[in-house]
Amino acid sequence: MLAFQGQDFTEDVLSQDIPRYQAVTTVDRAEIMEQLSSVRARGYAVNDMEFDPGVFALAAPVTFEHGNVFLTVGIVGMSARMHERFEEKDMAGFVQSAAAKLAHLLSTYR
């Protein structure tokens, strides 16, 4: 979700302490900014064992009118099992499709 927020908000978040949960957790601010740029470019984020050992997560933004993003849709599971059954691009496509459908449903719900 952070990849789709404004620069001021992102800089504020990154000005705080960044905990290292695992050895592979990215804590370097410049590297995080590069990762956020990559997330924006491909349209989804991946967390592969950066928070919990053996856990894979993939999330896509739910984009509302004017490009507002304040929630995401994602999947979380055991990394080895998920990669055994699905390609990342396929998982991303499923999640992005669900995010687009949810954006439509929530935008029309009043």
Salt bridges, closest charged atoms under 4 A:
GLU84 OE2 - ARG85 NH1 3.49
ASP90 OD1 - LYS89 NZ 3.40
